[in-house]
Amino acid sequence: MKKEIKYEEAVRQLEDIVSRMEEGDMDIDILGEELKKAQALIKICKDKLTKTDAEIKKLLAKG
């Protein structure tokens, strides 16, 4: 992933990849590329969720 993308956009792209995989719209060459992209998107989502969780816990601890 070249640029920072929002969580919602990453999820939308993941849903699109999964949908195309389920429909059988990918040939084997594209499938490998899309799986790599999906892995990167999953990492982005996981990192954003972890960061947000830590921020929420920090705010709750202060209050």
N, CA, C and O atoms as a CHARMM CRD file, in Angstrom:
* protein
*
  252
    1    1 MET  N      0.83800  -1.16500   0.00000 PROA 1      0.00000
    2    1 MET  CA     0.00000   0.00000   0.00000 PROA 1      0.00000
    3    1 MET  C      0.89300   1.24100   0.00000 PROA 1      0.00000
    4    1 MET  O      1.70800   1.42600   0.90300 PROA 1      0.00000
    5    2 LYS  N      0.74000   2.05400  -0.97500 PROA 2      0.00000
    6    2 LYS  CA     1.62400   3.18600  -1.17100 PROA 2      0.00000
    7    2 LYS  C      1.28700   4.35600  -0.26400 PROA 2      0.00000
    8    2 LYS  O      2.18800   4.99700   0.27700 PROA 2      0.00000
    9    3 LYS  N      0.00200   4.64300  -0.08900 PROA 3      0.00000
   10    3 LYS  CA    -0.39100   5.79800   0.69200 PROA 3      0.00000
   11    3 LYS  C     -1.25900   5.36200   1.86400 PROA 3      0.00000
   12    3 LYS  O     -1.81400   4.26300   1.88400 PROA 3      0.00000
   13    4 GLU  N     -1.35500   6.24600   2.82300 PROA 4      0.00000
   14    4 GLU  CA    -2.20400   5.98500   3.98600 PROA 4      0.00000
   15    4 GLU  C     -3.66200   6.01100   3.53400 PROA 4      0.00000
   16    4 GLU  O     -4.11100   6.97000   2.90600 PROA 4      0.00000
   17    5 ILE  N     -4.38700   4.95800   3.85800 PROA 5      0.00000
   18    5 ILE  CA    -5.80600   4.93800   3.51100 PROA 5      0.00000
   19    5 ILE  C     -6.61800   4.80100   4.78300 PROA 5      0.00000
   20    5 ILE  O     -6.13500   4.30500   5.80100 PROA 5      0.00000
   21    6 LYS  N     -7.84600   5.24500   4.70800 PROA 6      0.00000
   22    6 LYS  CA    -8.73000   5.16100   5.86400 PROA 6      0.00000
   23    6 LYS  C     -9.17400   3.71900   6.07000 PROA 6      0.00000
   24    6 LYS  O     -9.19500   2.91000   5.14300 PROA 6      0.00000
   25    7 TYR  N     -9.52200   3.43100   7.30100 PROA 7      0.00000
   26    7 TYR  CA    -9.97500   2.08900   7.67100 PROA 7      0.00000
   27    7 TYR  C    -11.14300   1.64600   6.79400 PROA 7      0.00000
   28    7 TYR  O    -11.14700   0.52600   6.28400 PROA 7      0.00000
   29    8 GLU  N    -12.11800   2.50800   6.62100 PROA 8      0.00000
   30    8 GLU  CA   -13.30600   2.16800   5.84400 PROA 8      0.00000
   31    8 GLU  C    -12.96600   1.82100   4.40400 PROA 8      0.00000
   32    8 GLU  O    -13.56600   0.92000   3.81800 PROA 8      0.00000
   33    9 GLU  N    -12.00100   2.53700   3.83300 PROA 9      0.00000
   34    9 GLU  CA   -11.58600   2.26100   2.45300 PROA 9      0.00000
   35    9 GLU  C    -10.87000   0.91700   2.37000 PROA 9      0.00000
   36    9 GLU  O    -11.06600   0.16100   1.41900 PROA 9      0.00000
   37   10 ALA  N    -10.04000   0.62300   3.36800 PROA 10     0.00000
   38   10 ALA  CA    -9.34800  -0.66800   3.39000 PROA 10     0.00000
   39   10 ALA  C    -10.34900  -1.81300   3.46900 PROA 10     0.00000
   40   10 ALA  O    -10.20800  -2.81600   2.77100 PROA 10     0.00000
   41   11 VAL  N    -11.35900  -1.66300   4.31900 PROA 11     0.00000
   42   11 VAL  CA   -12.39300  -2.69300   4.44800 PROA 11     0.00000
   43   11 VAL  C    -13.16700  -2.83800   3.14700 PROA 11     0.00000
   44   11 VAL  O    -13.47300  -3.95500   2.73000 PROA 11     0.00000
   45   12 ARG  N    -13.48900  -1.71800   2.49800 PROA 12     0.00000
   46   12 ARG  CA   -14.21100  -1.76900   1.22400 PROA 12     0.00000
   47   12 ARG  C    -13.40400  -2.52500   0.17400 PROA 12     0.00000
   48   12 ARG  O    -13.95100  -3.33900  -0.57100 PROA 12     0.00000
   49   13 GLN  N    -12.10300  -2.25300   0.11700 PROA 13     0.00000
   50   13 GLN  CA   -11.25300  -2.94200  -0.85000 PROA 13     0.00000
   51   13 GLN  C    -11.17100  -4.43700  -0.53900 PROA 13     0.00000
   52   13 GLN  O    -11.18700  -5.26300  -1.45100 PROA 13     0.00000
   53   14 LEU  N    -11.08200  -4.78300   0.74400 PROA 14     0.00000
   54   14 LEU  CA   -11.07200  -6.19900   1.13000 PROA 14     0.00000
   55   14 LEU  C    -12.36500  -6.88600   0.71500 PROA 14     0.00000
   56   14 LEU  O    -12.34500  -7.99400   0.18000 PROA 14     0.00000
   57   15 GLU  N    -13.48800  -6.22100   0.96600 PROA 15     0.00000
   58   15 GLU  CA   -14.78000  -6.79400   0.58600 PROA 15     0.00000
   59   15 GLU  C    -14.86500  -7.00700  -0.92000 PROA 15     0.00000
   60   15 GLU  O    -15.42400  -8.00100  -1.38500 PROA 15     0.00000
   61   16 ASP  N    -14.30900  -6.07300  -1.67300 PROA 16     0.00000
   62   16 ASP  CA   -14.30500  -6.18700  -3.12800 PROA 16     0.00000
   63   16 ASP  C    -13.47200  -7.39100  -3.57900 PROA 16     0.00000
   64   16 ASP  O    -13.88800  -8.14300  -4.46100 PROA 16     0.00000
   65   17 ILE  N    -12.31100  -7.56600  -2.98000 PROA 17     0.00000
   66   17 ILE  CA   -11.44700  -8.70100  -3.32300 PROA 17     0.00000
   67   17 ILE  C    -12.15500 -10.01000  -3.01300 PROA 17     0.00000
   68   17 ILE  O    -12.17200 -10.92300  -3.83800 PROA 17     0.00000
   69   18 VAL  N    -12.73900 -10.10200  -1.82600 PROA 18     0.00000
   70   18 VAL  CA   -13.44300 -11.32800  -1.42600 PROA 18     0.00000
   71   18 VAL  C    -14.61200 -11.61000  -2.36400 PROA 18     0.00000
   72   18 VAL  O    -14.82700 -12.75200  -2.76900 PROA 18     0.00000
   73   19 SER  N    -15.34900 -10.59000  -2.70000 PROA 19     0.00000
   74   19 SER  CA   -16.49700 -10.75000  -3.60000 PROA 19     0.00000
   75   19 SER  C    -16.06400 -11.29600  -4.96100 PROA 19     0.00000
   76   19 SER  O    -16.68400 -12.21200  -5.50200 PROA 19     0.00000
   77   20 ARG  N    -14.98500 -10.71500  -5.50500 PROA 20     0.00000
   78   20 ARG  CA   -14.51000 -11.18600  -6.81000 PROA 20     0.00000
   79   20 ARG  C    -13.97100 -12.61200  -6.72800 PROA 20     0.00000
   80   20 ARG  O    -14.11000 -13.38600  -7.67500 PROA 20     0.00000
   81   21 MET  N    -13.35800 -12.95500  -5.60200 PROA 21     0.00000
   82   21 MET  CA   -12.86700 -14.32500  -5.42600 PROA 21     0.00000
   83   21 MET  C    -14.03900 -15.30400  -5.36900 PROA 21     0.00000
   84   21 MET  O    -14.00600 -16.36700  -5.98800 PROA 21     0.00000
   85   22 GLU  N    -15.07100 -14.92800  -4.61700 PROA 22     0.00000
   86   22 GLU  CA   -16.23900 -15.80300  -4.48000 PROA 22     0.00000
   87   22 GLU  C    -16.97000 -15.99600  -5.80500 PROA 22     0.00000
   88   22 GLU  O    -17.51400 -17.06700  -6.07600 PROA 22     0.00000
   89   23 GLU  N    -16.97700 -14.95700  -6.62000 PROA 23     0.00000
   90   23 GLU  CA   -17.66100 -15.03300  -7.91200 PROA 23     0.00000
   91   23 GLU  C    -16.81500 -15.73800  -8.97400 PROA 23     0.00000
   92   23 GLU  O    -17.30100 -16.05100 -10.06100 PROA 23     0.00000
   93   24 GLY  N    -15.55500 -15.97900  -8.64900 PROA 24     0.00000
   94   24 GLY  CA   -14.67900 -16.62800  -9.61600 PROA 24     0.00000
   95   24 GLY  C    -14.23200 -15.70200 -10.72000 PROA 24     0.00000
   96   24 GLY  O    -13.92700 -16.15500 -11.82400 PROA 24     0.00000
   97   25 ASP  N    -14.18500 -14.39500 -10.44000 PROA 25     0.00000
   98   25 ASP  CA   -13.82400 -13.40100 -11.44900 PROA 25     0.00000
   99   25 ASP  C    -12.31700 -13.16700 -11.58400 PROA 25     0.00000
  100   25 ASP  O    -11.90300 -12.23400 -12.27200 PROA 25     0.00000
  101   26 MET  N    -11.49600 -13.99200 -10.94200 PROA 26     0.00000
  102   26 MET  CA   -10.05100 -13.77800 -11.00400 PROA 26     0.00000
  103   26 MET  C     -9.36400 -14.98400 -11.59300 PROA 26     0.00000
  104   26 MET  O     -9.65400 -16.12700 -11.24200 PROA 26     0.00000
  105   27 ASP  N     -8.44200 -14.70200 -12.50100 PROA 27     0.00000
  106   27 ASP  CA    -7.62300 -15.81200 -12.97900 PROA 27     0.00000
  107   27 ASP  C     -6.48300 -16.02900 -11.98600 PROA 27     0.00000
  108   27 ASP  O     -6.28200 -15.21100 -11.08800 PROA 27     0.00000
  109   28 ILE  N     -5.76200 -17.08500 -12.13500 PROA 28     0.00000
  110   28 ILE  CA    -4.74700 -17.49100 -11.17000 PROA 28     0.00000
  111   28 ILE  C     -3.62800 -16.45600 -11.02900 PROA 28     0.00000
  112   28 ILE  O     -3.07700 -16.29300  -9.94100 PROA 28     0.00000
  113   29 ASP  N     -3.29000 -15.76300 -12.10300 PROA 29     0.00000
  114   29 ASP  CA    -2.23400 -14.75200 -12.03700 PROA 29     0.00000
  115   29 ASP  C     -2.65600 -13.56100 -11.17200 PROA 29     0.00000
  116   29 ASP  O     -1.87500 -13.05800 -10.36500 PROA 29     0.00000
  117   30 ILE  N     -3.86900 -13.13300 -11.34800 PROA 30     0.00000
  118   30 ILE  CA    -4.38400 -12.00000 -10.57200 PROA 30     0.00000
  119   30 ILE  C     -4.64400 -12.41000  -9.13100 PROA 30     0.00000
  120   30 ILE  O     -4.48700 -11.59700  -8.22000 PROA 30     0.00000
  121   31 LEU  N     -5.03300 -13.64100  -8.91600 PROA 31     0.00000
  122   31 LEU  CA    -5.33900 -14.12100  -7.57300 PROA 31     0.00000
  123   31 LEU  C     -4.16100 -13.92600  -6.62100 PROA 31     0.00000
  124   31 LEU  O     -4.35000 -13.45200  -5.50000 PROA 31     0.00000
  125   32 GLY  N     -2.96700 -14.27700  -7.04200 PROA 32     0.00000
  126   32 GLY  CA    -1.78400 -14.10200  -6.20600 PROA 32     0.00000
  127   32 GLY  C     -1.54500 -12.64900  -5.82900 PROA 32     0.00000
  128   32 GLY  O     -1.23400 -12.34000  -4.67900 PROA 32     0.00000
  129   33 GLU  N     -1.69200 -11.76100  -6.80400 PROA 33     0.00000
  130   33 GLU  CA    -1.51300 -10.32900  -6.55300 PROA 33     0.00000
  131   33 GLU  C     -2.56200  -9.81000  -5.57400 PROA 33     0.00000
  132   33 GLU  O     -2.25200  -9.05100  -4.65500 PROA 33     0.00000
  133   34 GLU  N     -3.80300 -10.23100  -5.78500 PROA 34     0.00000
  134   34 GLU  CA    -4.89000  -9.77000  -4.92400 PROA 34     0.00000
  135   34 GLU  C     -4.75400 -10.30000  -3.49600 PROA 34     0.00000
  136   34 GLU  O     -5.12300  -9.61500  -2.54200 PROA 34     0.00000
  137   35 LEU  N     -4.22700 -11.51200  -3.34900 PROA 35     0.00000
  138   35 LEU  CA    -4.00900 -12.04900  -2.00200 PROA 35     0.00000
  139   35 LEU  C     -2.94500 -11.23900  -1.26400 PROA 35     0.00000
  140   35 LEU  O     -3.07600 -10.99700  -0.06400 PROA 35     0.00000
  141   36 LYS  N     -1.90200 -10.82100  -1.96400 PROA 36     0.00000
  142   36 LYS  CA    -0.87400  -9.97600  -1.35500 PROA 36     0.00000
  143   36 LYS  C     -1.47600  -8.63400  -0.93800 PROA 36     0.00000
  144   36 LYS  O     -1.20200  -8.12800   0.14900 PROA 36     0.00000
  145   37 LYS  N     -2.29500  -8.07300  -1.81700 PROA 37     0.00000
  146   37 LYS  CA    -2.95200  -6.80800  -1.50600 PROA 37     0.00000
  147   37 LYS  C     -3.87000  -6.97600  -0.29300 PROA 37     0.00000
  148   37 LYS  O     -3.90500  -6.11300   0.58400 PROA 37     0.00000
  149   38 ALA  N     -4.60700  -8.07900  -0.24400 PROA 38     0.00000
  150   38 ALA  CA    -5.50200  -8.34000   0.88300 PROA 38     0.00000
  151   38 ALA  C     -4.72100  -8.45100   2.18400 PROA 38     0.00000
  152   38 ALA  O     -5.16300  -7.94200   3.21400 PROA 38     0.00000
  153   39 GLN  N     -3.57200  -9.10600   2.15100 PROA 39     0.00000
  154   39 GLN  CA    -2.74300  -9.21600   3.35500 PROA 39     0.00000
  155   39 GLN  C     -2.32000  -7.83500   3.85700 PROA 39     0.00000
  156   39 GLN  O     -2.35600  -7.57100   5.05900 PROA 39     0.00000
  157   40 ALA  N     -1.92600  -6.96800   2.94600 PROA 40     0.00000
  158   40 ALA  CA    -1.51500  -5.61100   3.32100 PROA 40     0.00000
  159   40 ALA  C     -2.70400  -4.83700   3.89700 PROA 40     0.00000
  160   40 ALA  O     -2.55600  -4.10700   4.87700 PROA 40     0.00000
  161   41 LEU  N     -3.87100  -4.99600   3.29100 PROA 41     0.00000
  162   41 LEU  CA    -5.06400  -4.30900   3.78300 PROA 41     0.00000
  163   41 LEU  C     -5.46400  -4.80900   5.17100 PROA 41     0.00000
  164   41 LEU  O     -5.86900  -4.02000   6.02500 PROA 41     0.00000
  165   42 ILE  N     -5.35300  -6.10200   5.39200 PROA 42     0.00000
  166   42 ILE  CA    -5.66400  -6.66600   6.70600 PROA 42     0.00000
  167   42 ILE  C     -4.72000  -6.09300   7.75800 PROA 42     0.00000
  168   42 ILE  O     -5.14600  -5.76300   8.86500 PROA 42     0.00000
  169   43 LYS  N     -3.43800  -5.97500   7.41200 PROA 43     0.00000
  170   43 LYS  CA    -2.47300  -5.40200   8.36100 PROA 43     0.00000
  171   43 LYS  C     -2.82100  -3.95400   8.67700 PROA 43     0.00000
  172   43 LYS  O     -2.74100  -3.53700   9.83300 PROA 43     0.00000
  173   44 ILE  N     -3.20400  -3.19100   7.67500 PROA 44     0.00000
  174   44 ILE  CA    -3.59700  -1.79600   7.88500 PROA 44     0.00000
  175   44 ILE  C     -4.77700  -1.73500   8.85000 PROA 44     0.00000
  176   44 ILE  O     -4.76800  -0.95300   9.80100 PROA 44     0.00000
  177   45 CYS  N     -5.79000  -2.56000   8.60500 PROA 45     0.00000
  178   45 CYS  CA    -6.98100  -2.56000   9.45800 PROA 45     0.00000
  179   45 CYS  C     -6.62300  -2.96400  10.88900 PROA 45     0.00000
  180   45 CYS  O     -7.05800  -2.32700  11.84900 PROA 45     0.00000
  181   46 LYS  N     -5.84100  -4.00600  11.02000 PROA 46     0.00000
  182   46 LYS  CA    -5.44900  -4.48200  12.34800 PROA 46     0.00000
  183   46 LYS  C     -4.66500  -3.40400  13.09200 PROA 46     0.00000
  184   46 LYS  O     -4.92200  -3.15800  14.27000 PROA 46     0.00000
  185   47 ASP  N     -3.71800  -2.76300  12.42100 PROA 47     0.00000
  186   47 ASP  CA    -2.92000  -1.71000  13.04900 PROA 47     0.00000
  187   47 ASP  C     -3.79300  -0.53800  13.49100 PROA 47     0.00000
  188   47 ASP  O     -3.61500  -0.00200  14.58400 PROA 47     0.00000
  189   48 LYS  N     -4.73700  -0.14400  12.63800 PROA 48     0.00000
  190   48 LYS  CA    -5.62200   0.97100  12.98500 PROA 48     0.00000
  191   48 LYS  C     -6.51000   0.61200  14.17200 PROA 48     0.00000
  192   48 LYS  O     -6.72600   1.44200  15.05500 PROA 48     0.00000
  193   49 LEU  N     -7.02500  -0.60800  14.20400 PROA 49     0.00000
  194   49 LEU  CA    -7.86700  -1.03300  15.32500 PROA 49     0.00000
  195   49 LEU  C     -7.06300  -1.09900  16.62300 PROA 49     0.00000
  196   49 LEU  O     -7.54900  -0.69300  17.67900 PROA 49     0.00000
  197   50 THR  N     -5.84800  -1.60500  16.54400 PROA 50     0.00000
  198   50 THR  CA    -4.98500  -1.68800  17.72900 PROA 50     0.00000
  199   50 THR  C     -4.66600  -0.29500  18.25900 PROA 50     0.00000
  200   50 THR  O     -4.71900  -0.05900  19.46600 PROA 50     0.00000
  201   51 LYS  N     -4.33600   0.62700  17.35800 PROA 51     0.00000
  202   51 LYS  CA    -4.01600   1.99300  17.75900 PROA 51     0.00000
  203   51 LYS  C     -5.23500   2.67300  18.39300 PROA 51     0.00000
  204   51 LYS  O     -5.11400   3.33600  19.42300 PROA 51     0.00000
  205   52 THR  N     -6.38500   2.51000  17.78600 PROA 52     0.00000
  206   52 THR  CA    -7.60200   3.11900  18.31800 PROA 52     0.00000
  207   52 THR  C     -7.95200   2.53100  19.68100 PROA 52     0.00000
  208   52 THR  O     -8.35100   3.25900  20.59000 PROA 52     0.00000
  209   53 ASP  N     -7.80600   1.22500  19.82300 PROA 53     0.00000
  210   53 ASP  CA    -8.06900   0.57100  21.10000 PROA 53     0.00000
  211   53 ASP  C     -7.16700   1.13200  22.19500 PROA 53     0.00000
  212   53 ASP  O     -7.63000   1.40800  23.30200 PROA 53     0.00000
  213   54 ALA  N     -5.87900   1.30100  21.89000 PROA 54     0.00000
  214   54 ALA  CA    -4.92900   1.84700  22.86300 PROA 54     0.00000
  215   54 ALA  C     -5.29600   3.28100  23.24000 PROA 54     0.00000
  216   54 ALA  O     -5.20400   3.66100  24.40800 PROA 54     0.00000
  217   55 GLU  N     -5.70800   4.07000  22.25900 PROA 55     0.00000
  218   55 GLU  CA    -6.10100   5.45900  22.52400 PROA 55     0.00000
  219   55 GLU  C     -7.33700   5.51100  23.41300 PROA 55     0.00000
  220   55 GLU  O     -7.40600   6.33400  24.32600 PROA 55     0.00000
  221   56 ILE  N     -8.30500   4.64900  23.16100 PROA 56     0.00000
  222   56 ILE  CA    -9.52700   4.61600  23.96600 PROA 56     0.00000
  223   56 ILE  C     -9.20000   4.20900  25.40400 PROA 56     0.00000
  224   56 ILE  O     -9.68800   4.82300  26.35300 PROA 56     0.00000
  225   57 LYS  N     -8.37800   3.17900  25.55900 PROA 57     0.00000
  226   57 LYS  CA    -7.99100   2.73300  26.90400 PROA 57     0.00000
  227   57 LYS  C     -7.26900   3.85500  27.65100 PROA 57     0.00000
  228   57 LYS  O     -7.49600   4.05000  28.84600 PROA 57     0.00000
  229   58 LYS  N     -6.41300   4.58400  26.96300 PROA 58     0.00000
  230   58 LYS  CA    -5.67500   5.68800  27.57000 PROA 58     0.00000
  231   58 LYS  C     -6.64900   6.78500  28.04000 PROA 58     0.00000
  232   58 LYS  O     -6.52200   7.30600  29.14800 PROA 58     0.00000
  233   59 LEU  N     -7.60800   7.11900  27.18900 PROA 59     0.00000
  234   59 LEU  CA    -8.59600   8.13900  27.54500 PROA 59     0.00000
  235   59 LEU  C     -9.46500   7.69400  28.71600 PROA 59     0.00000
  236   59 LEU  O     -9.76800   8.49000  29.60500 PROA 59     0.00000
  237   60 LEU  N     -9.85900   6.44600  28.71800 PROA 60     0.00000
  238   60 LEU  CA   -10.69100   5.91900  29.80800 PROA 60     0.00000
  239   60 LEU  C     -9.92200   5.88000  31.13000 PROA 60     0.00000
  240   60 LEU  O    -10.49900   6.09200  32.19600 PROA 60     0.00000
  241   61 ALA  N     -8.63400   5.61200  31.05500 PROA 61     0.00000
  242   61 ALA  CA    -7.80400   5.56500  32.26500 PROA 61     0.00000
  243   61 ALA  C     -7.66000   6.95500  32.87900 PROA 61     0.00000
  244   61 ALA  O     -7.55400   7.08800  34.09800 PROA 61     0.00000
  245   62 LYS  N     -7.65600   7.98000  32.04600 PROA 62     0.00000
  246   62 LYS  CA    -7.54500   9.34800  32.54500 PROA 62     0.00000
  247   62 LYS  C     -8.82800   9.79900  33.24300 PROA 62     0.00000
  248   62 LYS  O     -8.79300  10.55800  34.21200 PROA 62     0.00000
  249   63 GLY  N     -9.95100   9.31800  32.73200 PROA 63     0.00000
  250   63 GLY  CA   -11.25800   9.76500  33.23500 PROA 63     0.00000
  251   63 GLY  C    -11.63300   9.06800  34.47400 PROA 63     0.00000
  252   63 GLY  O    -12.70200   9.32700  35.02800 PROA 63     0.00000
